[in-house]
Amino acid sequence: MSPAFNPAIYTAPKAKPLPVILLLDVSGSMYGVKIQNLNEAVKDMLETFRDTENGEREIWVAAITFGAEVKLHQPLVSAGSIQWHDLSAGGSTPLGTALQMAKAMIADKDVVPSRAYRPTVVLVSDGHPNDDWEKPLADFIGEGRSAKCDRMAMAIGADADESVLGKFIEGSDRPLFYAGNASQLHDFFKFVTMSVTIRTRSQNPNDAPELSGIEVKPATIEERPEKPESGEQKPPDVKEQDEKPNEEGYW
């Protein structure tokens, strides 16, 4: 006798996730034009991710913010289901705690399943950490699942701590990127977007694409201008932080 027909056993395979985890500095120094442009850049990235999803692979995005508190601003879900809530700035720069949260998230196989591709982790900051960050950073890049992630970092403005951000990308072939204005910040997120979407089309999505294979070329830390000495006046083309978000002056 033939078994009874059970349509429930005929299910389509689930798409494999490619996680993207954003570590975003929302301290008080990000107030104004910086946070506005950061929100716009993330929303543009999410829109592109939604358009590139297919039945085999989908991009998941999470955002951890660190400022007045360390917060899971956006849980890790498919980019197509995210309704982005704008970030606001305030507080200090507790990077160490944010790294601990990100490491715990990546280690949890209920959050980042074993079938997921290698996550991309993006760190964006404009200042100096004010907590104990050395051990959390060393643990993040050196131990467990987080050590296997594709890591990128961007310094925003003249006060971003180049040495700390540089340690985050140690061992990778990525340069430390830099944004001194809105255009450079958007270019960096376009680079992240293209890097991830190229992986979704790759034969091996665990491999990060070569820098030469990505059309957008963001500014790197070598392009950051010298910080004016104390008492030295700003050049006339440098705009204040509270001016229009589209101004091109250095922050």
C-alpha positions in Angstrom: 0.0 0.0 0.0 1.4 3.4 -1.0 2.0 5.9 1.8 -0.5 8.7 2.1 0.3 11.9 0.2 1.8 14.5 2.6 2.3 17.9 0.8 4.1 19.2 4.0 7.3 17.2 3.2 7.8 19.1 -0.1 9.5 22.3 1.0 11.8 24.6 -0.9 15.4 24.8 0.4 16.1 27.9 2.6 18.3 30.6 1.3 21.8 30.6 3.0 22.4 33.8 4.9 25.4 36.1 4.4 25.4 38.2 7.6 26.6 41.8 7.7 27.1 43.2 11.2 27.5 47.0 11.6 29.4 48.4 14.6 28.4 52.1 14.6 29.8 54.9 16.8 26.9 57.1 17.8 28.7 59.1 20.5 28.1 62.8 21.0 30.8 63.8 18.5 28.7 62.1 15.8 25.9 64.7 16.3 24.6 66.6 13.4 25.8 66.1 9.8 27.8 63.0 10.6 24.9 61.0 12.0 22.5 62.2 9.3 24.9 61.0 6.5 25.5 57.8 8.3 21.7 57.1 8.4 21.4 57.9 4.7 24.3 55.7 3.8 23.0 52.7 5.7 19.5 53.1 4.2 21.0 53.2 0.7 23.0 50.0 1.4 19.9 48.2 2.7 17.9 49.2 -0.4 20.6 47.7 -2.6 20.7 44.5 -0.5 16.9 44.1 -0.9 17.3 44.2 -4.7 20.0 41.5 -4.8 18.3 38.8 -2.8 17.7 35.5 -4.6 16.4 32.1 -3.7 19.8 30.6 -2.9 21.5 33.4 -0.8 20.2 36.3 1.1 21.9 39.1 3.0 21.2 39.5 6.7 22.0 42.7 8.5 22.4 43.7 12.2 23.5 47.0 13.7 25.1 47.4 17.1 25.5 51.0 18.2 27.8 52.4 20.9 27.4 55.8 22.5 25.3 56.7 25.6 24.7 52.9 25.7 25.6 49.8 23.8 22.5 48.7 22.0 21.4 46.1 19.5 19.8 48.7 17.3 18.9 46.2 14.6 18.7 42.5 15.2 20.2 40.2 12.6 17.4 39.6 10.0 17.1 39.5 6.2 17.8 43.0 4.7 14.4 42.8 2.9 12.5 42.8 6.1 14.3 45.8 7.8 12.5 49.1 8.4 15.5 51.2 9.4 15.0 53.5 12.4 17.3 56.5 12.3 20.3 56.6 14.7 20.7 59.5 17.2 24.0 60.6 18.7 25.0 61.1 22.3 27.3 59.9 25.0 30.9 58.5 24.9 32.6 55.7 23.0 32.3 52.3 24.7 33.8 50.3 21.9 35.0 47.4 24.0 31.5 46.5 25.2 30.2 46.8 21.6 32.9 44.3 20.5 31.8 41.9 23.3 28.2 42.1 22.1 29.1 41.5 18.5 31.4 38.5 19.4 28.6 36.9 21.5 26.1 37.4 18.6 28.4 35.7 16.1 29.2 32.9 18.5 25.5 32.1 19.0 24.5 29.5 16.3 20.8 30.3 17.0 21.6 33.8 15.7 24.3 33.1 13.1 23.5 29.5 12.0 26.2 27.1 11.0 24.9 27.1 7.4 25.6 30.9 7.1 28.4 32.2 5.0 31.3 34.1 6.6 30.0 37.3 8.1 31.2 40.8 7.2 31.8 43.1 10.2 32.0 46.8 9.6 33.3 49.2 12.3 32.7 52.9 11.9 34.0 55.5 14.5 35.0 59.1 14.8 36.7 59.1 18.2 38.7 57.3 20.9 37.3 54.4 23.0 36.6 55.4 26.6 36.3 51.8 28.0 38.6 48.8 28.3 38.7 47.9 24.6 42.1 46.1 24.2 41.2 42.6 25.4 37.7 42.6 23.7 39.3 43.7 20.4 42.1 41.0 20.7 39.5 38.4 21.5 37.3 39.4 18.6 40.0 39.2 15.9 41.9 36.3 17.5 39.5 33.7 18.9 36.4 31.8 17.8 34.0 32.4 15.0 34.5 36.2 15.1 38.1 35.7 14.1 37.0 34.3 10.7 34.9 37.3 9.7 35.7 39.6 6.9 36.5 42.9 8.7 36.4 46.5 7.5 36.8 49.8 9.3 36.3 53.5 8.6 37.6 56.5 10.5 35.4 59.5 10.3 37.0 62.9 10.7 40.2 64.3 12.2 39.7 62.8 15.7 39.1 59.1 14.9 41.7 56.8 16.6 43.7 55.4 13.7 45.6 53.0 15.9 42.5 51.3 17.4 40.7 51.0 14.0 43.9 49.7 12.5 44.1 47.0 15.1 40.6 45.9 14.1 41.6 45.1 10.6 45.0 43.5 11.5 45.5 40.3 9.4 43.1 41.3 6.7 44.0 42.8 3.3 41.7 45.8 3.8 43.1 49.3 4.3 41.7 51.5 6.9 39.2 53.7 5.1 38.5 57.3 5.9 35.7 59.8 5.5 36.1 63.5 5.9 32.9 64.5 4.2 29.5 63.1 3.1 30.8 62.0 -0.3 33.6 59.9 1.2 31.2 58.3 3.8 28.8 57.3 1.1 31.6 55.9 -1.0 32.7 53.7 1.8 29.2 52.2 2.2 29.0 51.8 -1.5 32.2 49.8 -1.3 30.8 47.6 1.5 27.6 47.1 -0.5 29.5 46.1 -3.6 31.8 43.8 -1.7 28.9 41.9 -0.1 26.8 41.7 -3.3 29.7 40.4 -5.3 30.0 37.6 -2.7 26.3 36.7 -3.2 27.1 36.0 -6.9 30.4 34.3 -6.3 31.0 30.6 -6.7 32.4 30.7 -3.1 30.6 33.4 -1.1 32.9 32.9 1.8 35.8 34.5 -0.1 35.9 38.3 0.0 36.5 39.9 -3.4 39.8 41.5 -4.3 40.0 45.3 -3.8 40.8 45.6 -7.5 37.5 43.9 -8.4 35.4 46.5 -6.7 34.5 49.6 -8.8 34.2 52.1 -6.0 37.5 53.2 -4.5 36.9 54.9 -1.1 39.4 57.2 0.5 41.9 55.7 2.9 43.5 57.0 6.1 46.5 58.2 4.1 44.2 60.9 2.6 43.2 62.3 6.0 44.6 65.9 6.2 46.9 67.0 8.9 45.0 68.1 12.0 45.5 71.8 12.6 47.7 72.7 15.6 46.0 74.3 18.6 45.1 77.9 17.9 45.5 77.4 14.1 42.6 78.7 12.1 40.6 76.4 9.9 40.9 76.8 6.1 38.1 78.8 4.6 36.6 75.8 2.8 36.1 73.8 6.0 32.4 73.8 7.1 31.1 73.6 10.6 29.4 70.4 11.7 26.0 72.0 12.1 25.7 73.1 8.4 23.8 71.3 5.6 24.3 67.5 5.4 25.5 67.7 1.8 28.4 70.1 2.5 31.7 68.7 1.4 33.9 70.3 4.1 35.9 68.1 6.5 34.4 67.2 9.8 
